[in-house]
Amino acid sequence: MSDFCSSKPYSNRYTVTEAATSPSFDDHEQVSFIEDTHSGLRAFIAIHNTRLGAAVGGCRLFPYASKEEALEDVLRLSRGMTYKSALAGLPMGGGKAVIMGDPRKVKSPELWQAMAEFINEHQGRYVTAEDSGTCVEDMRLMASKSEHVLGLEEGGAFGGDPSPLTAKGVLIAMQAAARHRFKSEHLSGLHVAIQGIGSVGFSLCEQLLEAGAKVSVADTNAARLRQAQALGAQELEISEIHRAQADIFAPCAMGAVLNDVTIPELAAPVIVGAANNQLASAYHARVLKTRGVTYAPDFVVNSGGIIDVYRQFKNASVDECYTRINAIDALLTDVLDISEQQNLDTARVAEAIAEQRFKDPDPSNRAQPQGSDHNSGNTAASIAA
């Protein structure tokens, strides 16, 4: 780890030594904070693990209530990126950036320039991209000052907004979960309750309706709700969406929605959603299993976006990326089967498969594409042992 010395008198930074006391700290390699009074930038960058490659993860802009809340989020999100990339078989590590502020109020060229300079101080160990609260134009403004920025292209199946591909991966995971739970991968006729119809949630809503599913949605954005209703979705109250008598509950907003309060209220027997860090605590995965709920871990399900980022970062082919997204089916099927066979919660199974990849010093075991060979059998045996 290295300490940053600011060349600007109005900037302040601190590093991982202050973050190590956080409950979400997990042997992160580096955590940095900047407070720049000139641009108004207050941001964290967390690098969790770089054994498979540079730490890659989006830049989130959100009105956190406190610095402590932002720190917890960046630590959890960056750890999740390590596991997500490893499970997707990508030669990348896990990192994340979070900016404190309201996306509707704080954006400015000065803010993005300051953020780009902050990213540059990490000397390529962290590479950023679009995330909640940021957009392609924001990435372009940062890219004018930093080469460590991805997601600059508009339109097309790959290259700019990763939301449709993330939603596609979630849809594929729903088919795998439906096959496991209901013995049919067809989503036609199933009722899916989506919590949050931002970019990913709305795209998922569109794809589900096209697949013939019944869709209920909840969100604070009235315009988005009207759009979803125009497509055929039913609106539910935010406080009621997780209680909906649905076949599948899809958390697609912020994290920690599966907790001591909400889990006993769940009606859906299957959970498959795009939100990161859906479990408030690790033990909630075991609670879900005990209650007979089929839970698809978010870091297995929502890798479509990071696969898109990988394409840009490593100049991978579109065909390879589609193969990786489609292979979410096989990976989730392995996770659900091992969970059932070994009586383990699905989150622990998925974490063990990921850890086998990013902790194993043998390069031959790293960055294997998803598909028929996940080394799942060996992982199951090691967990059971």
C-alpha positions as CSV (number, residue, x, y, z in Angstrom):
1,M,0.0,0.0,0.0
2,S,1.1,3.5,-0.6
3,D,0.2,6.9,1.0
4,F,-0.9,9.6,-1.3
5,C,0.6,13.1,-1.0
6,S,-1.6,15.7,-2.5
7,S,-0.1,18.4,-4.7
8,K,-3.2,20.5,-4.0
9,P,-3.7,22.3,-0.7
10,Y,-7.5,21.9,-0.9
11,S,-7.3,18.1,-1.3
12,N,-7.2,15.6,1.6
13,R,-6.7,11.9,1.3
14,Y,-6.4,8.9,3.7
15,T,-5.6,5.3,3.0
16,V,-6.3,1.7,4.0
17,T,-5.0,2.1,7.6
18,E,-8.1,4.0,8.6
19,A,-10.4,1.6,6.7
20,A,-9.0,-1.6,8.3
21,T,-11.3,-1.2,11.3
22,S,-14.4,-1.2,9.2
23,P,-16.6,-4.4,9.6
24,S,-16.6,-4.8,5.8
25,F,-12.8,-4.7,5.5
26,D,-11.7,-8.0,3.9
27,D,-7.9,-7.8,3.4
28,H,-8.4,-5.1,0.9
29,E,-5.1,-4.1,-0.8
30,Q,-5.8,-0.4,-0.8
31,V,-8.5,2.0,0.2
32,S,-8.2,5.7,-0.6
33,F,-10.3,8.8,0.1
34,I,-10.2,12.2,-1.5
35,E,-11.9,15.4,-0.3
36,D,-11.4,18.2,-2.9
37,T,-13.0,21.5,-1.8
38,H,-12.4,23.1,-5.2
39,S,-14.6,20.6,-7.2
40,G,-16.7,19.4,-4.3
41,L,-15.5,15.8,-4.9
42,R,-15.7,13.4,-1.9
43,A,-14.9,9.9,-3.0
44,F,-13.5,6.5,-2.1
45,I,-11.6,4.1,-4.3
46,A,-11.2,0.5,-2.9
47,I,-9.0,-2.1,-4.4
48,H,-9.9,-5.5,-3.0
49,N,-7.7,-8.0,-4.9
50,T,-5.5,-7.9,-7.9
51,R,-4.2,-11.5,-8.1
52,L,-6.0,-12.1,-11.4
53,G,-5.3,-8.6,-12.9
54,A,-6.0,-4.9,-12.4
55,A,-9.0,-4.1,-10.1
56,V,-11.9,-3.2,-12.4
57,G,-15.3,-1.9,-11.2
58,G,-17.7,0.9,-11.7
59,C,-17.8,4.4,-10.3
60,R,-21.0,4.9,-8.3
61,L,-22.4,8.4,-7.4
62,F,-24.9,8.3,-4.6
63,P,-26.1,10.7,-1.8
64,Y,-24.6,8.7,1.1
65,A,-25.7,9.9,4.5
66,S,-22.2,9.8,5.9
67,K,-18.6,9.0,5.0
68,E,-18.9,5.8,7.1
69,E,-21.8,4.6,5.0
70,A,-19.9,5.3,1.8
71,L,-16.9,3.5,3.1
72,E,-19.0,0.4,4.0
73,D,-20.5,0.4,0.5
74,V,-17.2,0.7,-1.4
75,L,-15.6,-2.1,0.7
76,R,-18.6,-4.4,0.0
77,L,-18.9,-3.5,-3.6
78,S,-15.1,-3.9,-4.4
79,R,-15.1,-7.3,-2.7
80,G,-18.1,-8.3,-4.7
81,M,-16.3,-7.3,-7.9
82,T,-13.4,-9.7,-7.1
83,Y,-15.8,-12.6,-6.7
84,K,-17.9,-11.6,-9.7
85,S,-14.9,-11.4,-12.1
86,A,-13.4,-14.6,-10.8
87,L,-16.7,-16.5,-11.3
88,A,-17.1,-15.1,-14.8
89,G,-13.6,-16.4,-15.6
90,L,-12.2,-12.9,-16.3
91,P,-8.5,-12.0,-15.9
92,M,-9.4,-9.0,-13.7
93,G,-9.4,-8.2,-10.0
94,G,-12.0,-6.4,-8.0
95,G,-12.3,-2.7,-7.2
96,K,-14.9,0.1,-6.9
97,A,-15.2,3.8,-6.6
98,V,-18.0,5.7,-4.9
99,I,-18.6,9.4,-5.0
100,M,-20.7,11.1,-2.3
101,G,-23.4,13.3,-3.7
102,D,-26.7,13.7,-5.5
103,P,-26.2,12.8,-9.2
104,R,-28.8,15.5,-10.0
105,K,-26.8,18.2,-8.3
106,V,-23.0,17.7,-8.0
107,K,-21.9,16.7,-11.5
108,S,-19.5,19.2,-13.2
109,P,-16.5,19.1,-15.5
110,E,-14.3,20.0,-12.4
111,L,-15.6,17.1,-10.4
112,W,-14.9,14.6,-13.2
113,Q,-11.4,16.1,-13.8
114,A,-10.7,15.7,-10.1
115,M,-12.0,12.1,-10.1
116,A,-9.9,11.3,-13.1
117,E,-6.8,12.6,-11.4
118,F,-7.6,10.6,-8.3
119,I,-7.9,7.4,-10.4
120,N,-4.6,8.2,-12.1
121,E,-2.9,8.2,-8.7
122,H,-3.5,4.5,-8.6
123,Q,-1.3,4.0,-11.6
124,G,-3.5,1.6,-13.5
125,R,-4.2,-0.7,-10.5
126,Y,-7.8,0.5,-10.6
127,V,-9.9,0.9,-13.8
128,T,-13.3,2.5,-13.7
129,A,-16.5,2.3,-15.7
130,E,-20.2,3.4,-15.5
131,D,-22.3,2.5,-12.4
132,S,-25.3,3.7,-10.6
133,G,-25.6,7.4,-10.8
134,T,-23.1,7.8,-13.6
135,C,-23.4,7.7,-17.4
136,V,-21.4,7.4,-20.6
137,E,-20.9,11.1,-20.8
138,D,-19.4,11.2,-17.3
139,M,-17.0,8.4,-18.4
140,R,-16.0,10.5,-21.4
141,L,-15.3,13.5,-19.3
142,M,-13.0,11.4,-17.0
143,A,-11.4,9.7,-20.0
144,S,-10.2,13.1,-21.3
145,K,-7.9,13.1,-18.3
146,S,-7.3,9.4,-17.6
147,E,-6.7,6.3,-19.7
148,H,-8.1,4.1,-16.9
149,V,-11.7,4.6,-17.9
150,L,-14.0,2.3,-19.9
151,G,-17.6,2.5,-21.2
152,L,-17.2,5.3,-23.6
153,E,-19.3,4.1,-26.5
154,E,-23.0,4.8,-27.0
155,G,-25.5,2.3,-28.4
156,G,-24.8,-1.2,-29.7
157,A,-25.0,-4.5,-27.9
158,F,-21.6,-3.8,-26.2
159,G,-19.6,-0.8,-25.3
160,G,-21.6,1.9,-23.5
161,D,-24.4,1.4,-21.1
162,P,-24.0,-2.2,-19.7
163,S,-27.5,-2.4,-18.3
164,P,-29.2,-4.5,-21.1
165,L,-26.4,-7.1,-20.9
166,T,-26.6,-7.2,-17.1
167,A,-30.3,-7.7,-17.5
168,K,-29.8,-10.4,-20.1
169,G,-27.6,-12.3,-17.6
170,V,-30.2,-12.0,-14.9
171,L,-32.8,-13.3,-17.3
172,I,-30.6,-16.3,-18.1
173,A,-30.1,-16.9,-14.4
174,M,-33.9,-16.8,-13.8
175,Q,-34.3,-19.5,-16.4
176,A,-31.7,-21.7,-14.7
177,A,-33.3,-21.0,-11.3
178,A,-36.8,-21.8,-12.7
179,R,-35.6,-25.0,-14.1
180,H,-34.1,-26.0,-10.8
181,R,-37.1,-25.0,-8.7
182,F,-40.1,-25.4,-11.0
183,K,-38.6,-28.0,-13.3
184,S,-39.2,-25.7,-16.3
185,E,-36.9,-23.0,-17.6
186,H,-39.7,-21.2,-19.4
187,L,-40.6,-17.9,-17.8
188,S,-43.9,-17.6,-19.6
189,G,-46.7,-17.4,-17.1
190,L,-44.4,-16.9,-14.1
191,H,-44.9,-13.9,-11.9
192,V,-41.8,-11.8,-11.3
193,A,-41.7,-9.0,-8.8
194,I,-38.9,-6.4,-9.6
195,Q,-37.8,-4.1,-6.8
196,G,-36.3,-1.1,-8.6
197,I,-36.6,-0.3,-12.3
198,G,-33.5,1.8,-13.0
199,S,-31.5,1.0,-16.0
200,V,-31.0,-2.7,-15.3
201,G,-34.4,-3.3,-13.7
202,F,-36.3,-1.6,-16.5
203,S,-34.4,-3.6,-19.2
204,L,-35.1,-6.8,-17.2
205,C,-38.8,-5.8,-17.1
206,E,-38.8,-5.4,-20.9
207,Q,-37.1,-8.7,-21.5
208,L,-39.4,-10.6,-19.0
209,L,-42.5,-9.2,-20.7
210,E,-41.2,-10.3,-24.0
211,A,-40.7,-13.7,-22.6
212,G,-44.4,-13.9,-21.5
213,A,-43.9,-13.4,-17.8
214,K,-46.3,-11.4,-15.6
215,V,-44.3,-8.5,-14.1
216,S,-44.9,-6.4,-11.0
217,V,-42.6,-3.4,-10.3
218,A,-41.9,-0.9,-7.6
219,D,-39.8,2.2,-7.8
220,T,-39.6,5.8,-6.6
221,N,-39.4,7.1,-10.1
222,A,-42.9,7.9,-11.3
223,A,-41.9,8.4,-14.9
224,R,-40.2,5.0,-15.0
225,L,-43.3,3.4,-13.4
226,R,-45.5,4.9,-16.1
227,Q,-43.2,3.5,-18.8
228,A,-43.3,0.1,-17.3
229,Q,-47.0,0.1,-16.9
230,A,-47.3,1.1,-20.6
231,L,-45.4,-2.0,-21.5
232,G,-47.8,-4.2,-19.4
233,A,-46.2,-4.3,-15.9
234,Q,-48.3,-3.8,-12.7
235,E,-47.2,-1.3,-10.1
236,L,-46.9,-2.2,-6.5
237,E,-45.9,-0.1,-3.4
238,I,-42.2,-0.1,-2.5
239,S,-43.0,-1.5,0.9
240,E,-45.0,-4.3,-0.6
241,I,-42.9,-5.5,-3.5
242,H,-40.9,-8.1,-1.5
243,R,-44.1,-9.5,-0.1
244,A,-45.7,-10.0,-3.5
245,Q,-47.3,-13.4,-4.1
246,A,-44.8,-14.0,-7.0
247,D,-42.8,-16.9,-8.3
248,I,-39.6,-14.9,-8.4
249,F,-38.5,-11.8,-6.4
250,A,-35.9,-9.7,-8.3
251,P,-34.0,-7.1,-6.1
252,C,-32.7,-4.6,-8.7
253,A,-32.1,-1.5,-6.5
254,M,-29.7,-1.0,-3.6
255,G,-28.2,-3.7,-1.4
256,A,-29.0,-5.2,2.0
257,V,-32.6,-5.8,1.1
258,L,-32.6,-9.4,2.3
259,N,-32.4,-8.9,6.1
260,D,-34.0,-9.9,9.4
261,V,-37.1,-7.9,8.7
262,T,-37.7,-8.7,5.0
263,I,-36.8,-12.4,4.8
264,P,-39.7,-13.5,7.1
265,E,-42.1,-11.5,4.9
266,L,-41.0,-13.0,1.5
267,A,-43.6,-14.9,-0.4
268,A,-41.7,-15.8,-3.6
269,P,-39.8,-19.1,-3.4
270,V,-37.0,-17.9,-5.7
271,I,-34.8,-14.8,-5.6
272,V,-32.8,-13.7,-8.7
273,G,-31.9,-10.1,-9.0
274,A,-29.4,-7.6,-10.3
275,A,-28.7,-5.6,-7.1
276,N,-25.3,-5.9,-5.6
277,N,-24.8,-7.1,-2.0
278,Q,-28.5,-8.2,-1.5
279,L,-27.7,-9.9,1.7
280,A,-27.5,-7.6,4.7
281,S,-25.2,-10.1,6.4
282,A,-23.5,-13.3,5.2
283,Y,-25.7,-15.5,7.6
284,H,-28.8,-14.4,5.7
285,A,-27.9,-16.8,2.9
286,R,-28.2,-19.7,5.4
287,V,-31.5,-18.2,6.7
288,L,-32.9,-18.3,3.2
289,K,-31.8,-21.9,2.7
290,T,-33.4,-22.9,6.0
291,R,-36.6,-21.3,4.9
292,G,-36.6,-23.2,1.6
293,V,-35.9,-20.2,-0.6
294,T,-33.9,-20.7,-3.8
295,Y,-31.4,-17.8,-3.7
296,A,-29.2,-17.0,-6.7
297,P,-26.2,-15.1,-5.4
298,D,-26.0,-11.7,-7.0
299,F,-22.3,-12.0,-7.9
300,V,-23.2,-15.0,-10.0
301,V,-26.2,-13.5,-11.6
302,N,-25.2,-9.9,-12.5
303,S,-21.9,-10.4,-14.3
304,G,-23.2,-9.2,-17.7
305,G,-22.0,-5.7,-17.1
306,I,-18.4,-6.6,-16.0
307,I,-18.2,-9.0,-19.0
308,D,-19.0,-6.0,-21.2
309,V,-16.3,-4.0,-19.5
310,Y,-13.9,-6.9,-20.0
311,R,-14.5,-6.8,-23.7
312,Q,-13.5,-3.1,-23.8
313,F,-10.5,-3.6,-21.4
314,K,-9.0,-6.6,-23.2
315,N,-10.4,-6.2,-26.7
316,A,-12.3,-9.5,-26.4
317,S,-14.6,-10.6,-29.2
318,V,-18.3,-10.1,-29.0
319,D,-18.8,-13.8,-29.5
320,E,-16.6,-14.6,-26.5
321,C,-18.6,-12.2,-24.3
322,Y,-22.0,-13.7,-25.4
323,T,-20.6,-17.1,-24.6
324,R,-19.6,-15.9,-21.1
325,I,-23.0,-14.3,-20.5
326,N,-24.9,-17.4,-21.7
327,A,-22.7,-19.6,-19.4
328,I,-24.2,-17.9,-16.3
329,D,-26.8,-20.7,-16.7
330,A,-24.3,-23.5,-16.3
331,L,-22.5,-21.8,-13.4
332,L,-25.7,-21.1,-11.4
333,T,-26.9,-24.6,-12.1
334,D,-23.7,-25.9,-10.6
335,V,-24.1,-23.6,-7.5
336,L,-27.7,-24.7,-6.9
337,D,-26.9,-28.4,-7.4
338,I,-23.9,-28.3,-5.0
339,S,-25.9,-26.3,-2.4
340,E,-28.5,-29.1,-2.5
341,Q,-26.1,-32.0,-2.5
342,Q,-23.9,-30.6,0.3
343,N,-26.6,-28.8,2.3
344,L,-24.7,-25.5,2.0
345,D,-26.1,-22.1,1.3
346,T,-25.6,-20.9,-2.3
347,A,-23.6,-17.8,-1.4
348,R,-20.9,-20.0,0.3
349,V,-20.8,-22.4,-2.6
350,A,-20.4,-19.5,-5.1
351,E,-17.7,-17.8,-2.9
352,A,-15.8,-21.1,-2.7
353,I,-15.7,-21.5,-6.4
354,A,-14.5,-17.9,-6.8
355,E,-11.9,-18.2,-4.1
356,Q,-10.5,-21.3,-5.8
357,R,-9.8,-19.2,-8.8
358,F,-8.4,-15.9,-7.4
359,K,-6.5,-17.4,-4.5
360,D,-5.0,-20.4,-6.3
361,P,-1.4,-19.5,-7.3
362,D,-1.4,-21.8,-10.3
363,P,-2.2,-19.7,-13.4
364,S,-3.6,-22.8,-15.1
365,N,-6.6,-22.6,-12.7
366,R,-7.2,-18.9,-13.4
367,A,-9.5,-17.0,-15.7
368,Q,-11.2,-20.1,-17.1
369,P,-14.2,-19.3,-19.2
370,Q,-17.6,-20.1,-17.7
371,G,-19.3,-23.2,-19.2
372,S,-18.9,-26.9,-18.9
373,D,-15.8,-26.8,-16.6
374,H,-16.1,-24.9,-13.4
375,N,-14.0,-27.2,-11.2
376,S,-17.2,-27.3,-9.2
377,G,-16.8,-30.9,-8.1
378,N,-13.4,-30.2,-6.6
379,T,-14.8,-27.1,-4.9
380,A,-17.7,-29.1,-3.5
381,A,-15.3,-31.7,-2.1
382,S,-13.1,-29.0,-0.5
383,I,-16.2,-27.4,1.2
384,A,-17.4,-30.6,2.5
385,A,-14.0,-31.4,3.9
